[in-house]
Amino acid sequence: MYRGFSLVELLVYLAIFATALVLIVGTALGLSRAYGGFANISRIERDATAILERMTREARGSGSVDTGASILGLNPSKLILNTTDEEGTARTVEFFVSGAALKMKENGVDAGALTGSRVSAPSFVARRIATGRSEAVKIEFALQSGTGQASTTKKFYTTVVLRNSY
């Protein structure tokens, strides 16, 4: 004789199945959010490392800050460094924000964005530090990746003494 499930047994099985499904979906969503957060942090850290290295190298090699053309102490700043190339020819390097990207110009020619396509620079502030004996620049910027609640923002700082200033 055929024996089926009773209504009570069917409801218990459905409750167990629904609970397991909710746990699986919740875990999958949590893992997806965590992966998105880690991906954002990875993009930010990669771009920040490259930006800090480039700005530090250019500032260390420069002789002075062009205080007349630079916008210092404001967000967004524009930092223009007076330097020379390998042959000793005068050269300018400019760091600025355009749109959401942190960019660079060399001798007035756009050298491209320092931030990747999925990273934006919501703030960039450069300050000149001058004493009687030395000159330095303090650079502060924030990088952001992601949108909405999945967005991650980190701040970065560096201070660099200019060439022949110490």
Buried (B, 14 or more C-beta within 10 A) or exposed (E): EEEEEEEEEEEEEEEEEEEEEEEEEEEEEEEEEEEBBEBBBEBBBEBBEEBBEBBBEBBBBBBBBBEEEBBBEEBBBBBBBBBEEEEEEEBBBBBBBEEEBBBBBBEEEEEEBBBBEBBBBBBBBBBBBBEEEEBBBBBBBBBBBBEEEEEBBBEBEBEBBBBEBE
